[in-house]
Amino acid sequence: MEKNSFKNVDDYIGNFDDSRQEILNNIRKIILKNAPDATELISYQMPAYKFYGALLYFAIYEKHLGLYPTGSSLAFFDEDLKPYKRSKGAVQFQLKEEIPYELIERIVKYRVKENIEKSLFKKK
């Protein structure tokens, strides 16, 4: 994929073939189902979501889906994420394997709860 400047998440998703669009739309639906008031934007040339602060980012590449939920989420789901390649703040799901949507939804729910709790703590 060539370097693009995407205007919004629809523009980003529309840049890919149908099978990748399906994956991206599924991730988007999971996020918006669990954080319906989240703000969608493009940051670092990928879909990003804000909900009481940065919630998470995701992007699709030639061979994998990258999910960027923060280090605390990756530590919390350490056992569940052992089969996947990880870095400090990201996890890669290989496109040749089934995407673990249920796990992704649990990560999103965790991030929503974490951001709400951080927000309440800051108000005190």
C-alpha positions as CSV (number, residue, x, y, z in Angstrom):
1,M,0.0,0.0,0.0
2,E,1.3,3.4,-0.9
3,K,1.5,6.2,1.7
4,N,-1.8,8.1,1.9
5,S,-3.3,10.9,3.9
6,F,-6.6,9.6,4.9
7,K,-9.4,12.1,5.7
8,N,-11.4,9.8,8.0
9,V,-11.9,6.1,9.0
10,D,-14.2,5.5,6.1
11,D,-11.5,6.8,3.7
12,Y,-9.0,4.5,5.4
13,I,-11.2,1.4,5.2
14,G,-12.2,2.1,1.6
15,N,-8.6,2.0,0.6
16,F,-8.5,-1.8,1.0
17,D,-10.0,-4.9,-0.8
18,D,-13.3,-6.4,0.4
19,S,-11.7,-9.1,2.7
20,R,-9.6,-6.5,4.5
21,Q,-12.5,-4.0,4.6
22,E,-14.6,-6.7,6.4
23,I,-11.9,-7.2,9.0
24,L,-11.5,-3.4,9.5
25,N,-15.3,-2.9,9.7
26,N,-15.6,-5.7,12.3
27,I,-13.0,-4.0,14.5
28,R,-14.7,-0.6,14.1
29,K,-18.1,-2.1,15.0
30,I,-16.6,-3.7,18.2
31,I,-15.1,-0.4,19.3
32,L,-18.3,1.6,18.6
33,K,-20.5,-1.0,20.2
34,N,-18.5,-0.8,23.4
35,A,-17.7,2.9,23.3
36,P,-20.6,4.5,21.3
37,D,-19.5,8.0,22.3
38,A,-15.9,7.5,21.1
39,T,-14.5,10.0,18.7
40,E,-13.2,8.5,15.5
41,L,-10.2,10.1,13.8
42,I,-7.1,9.3,11.8
43,S,-3.8,9.5,13.7
44,Y,-0.5,8.2,12.6
45,Q,-2.3,7.4,9.3
46,M,-4.5,4.8,11.0
47,P,-7.9,4.7,12.6
48,A,-7.8,6.0,16.2
49,Y,-10.5,6.3,18.9
50,K,-10.7,8.7,21.8
51,F,-12.9,8.0,24.8
52,Y,-11.9,9.8,27.9
53,G,-8.4,10.0,26.3
54,A,-6.8,7.8,23.8
55,L,-8.6,4.5,23.6
56,L,-6.8,2.5,20.8
57,Y,-5.6,2.5,17.3
58,F,-5.7,-0.2,14.6
59,A,-4.3,-0.8,11.1
60,I,-4.0,-3.5,8.5
61,Y,-0.9,-4.4,6.7
62,E,0.2,-6.9,4.1
63,K,0.2,-9.9,6.5
64,H,-1.3,-8.8,9.7
65,L,-3.8,-6.6,11.6
66,G,-2.1,-4.4,14.2
67,L,-3.9,-3.4,17.3
68,Y,-2.5,-0.7,19.5
69,P,-4.4,-0.6,22.8
70,T,-1.5,0.5,25.2
71,G,0.9,-1.4,27.3
72,S,-1.4,-1.9,30.3
73,S,-3.9,-3.8,28.2
74,L,-1.3,-6.0,26.8
75,A,0.0,-6.8,30.2
76,F,-3.5,-7.5,31.5
77,F,-4.2,-10.0,28.6
78,D,-0.7,-11.5,28.7
79,E,-1.9,-15.1,28.7
80,D,-4.5,-14.6,26.0
81,L,-2.0,-12.8,23.8
82,K,0.9,-15.3,24.1
83,P,0.2,-16.9,20.6
84,Y,0.6,-13.5,19.0
85,K,3.6,-11.3,18.1
86,R,3.7,-8.3,20.5
87,S,5.7,-5.2,21.3
88,K,5.4,-2.8,24.2
89,G,2.1,-1.3,22.9
90,A,0.9,-3.4,20.0
91,V,-0.2,-6.9,19.1
92,Q,-0.2,-8.4,15.6
93,F,-2.9,-10.8,14.4
94,Q,-1.8,-12.7,11.3
95,L,-4.3,-12.4,8.4
96,K,-3.7,-16.0,7.4
97,E,-5.3,-17.0,10.8
98,E,-8.7,-16.3,12.1
99,I,-8.9,-12.9,13.7
100,P,-9.8,-13.3,17.5
101,Y,-12.7,-10.8,17.5
102,E,-13.9,-12.0,21.0
103,L,-10.5,-11.3,22.4
104,I,-10.4,-7.9,20.7
105,E,-13.8,-7.1,22.2
106,R,-12.5,-7.9,25.7
107,I,-9.5,-5.7,25.1
108,V,-11.8,-2.8,24.0
109,K,-14.0,-3.3,27.0
110,Y,-11.0,-3.3,29.3
111,R,-9.7,0.0,27.7
112,V,-13.1,1.6,28.0
113,K,-13.3,0.7,31.7
114,E,-9.7,1.8,32.3
115,N,-10.2,5.2,30.6
116,I,-13.4,5.8,32.6
117,E,-11.6,5.0,35.8
118,K,-8.7,7.2,35.0
119,S,-11.1,10.0,34.2
120,L,-12.9,9.7,37.5
121,F,-9.6,9.5,39.4
122,K,-8.5,12.8,37.7
123,K,-11.7,14.5,38.8
124,K,-11.1,13.7,42.5
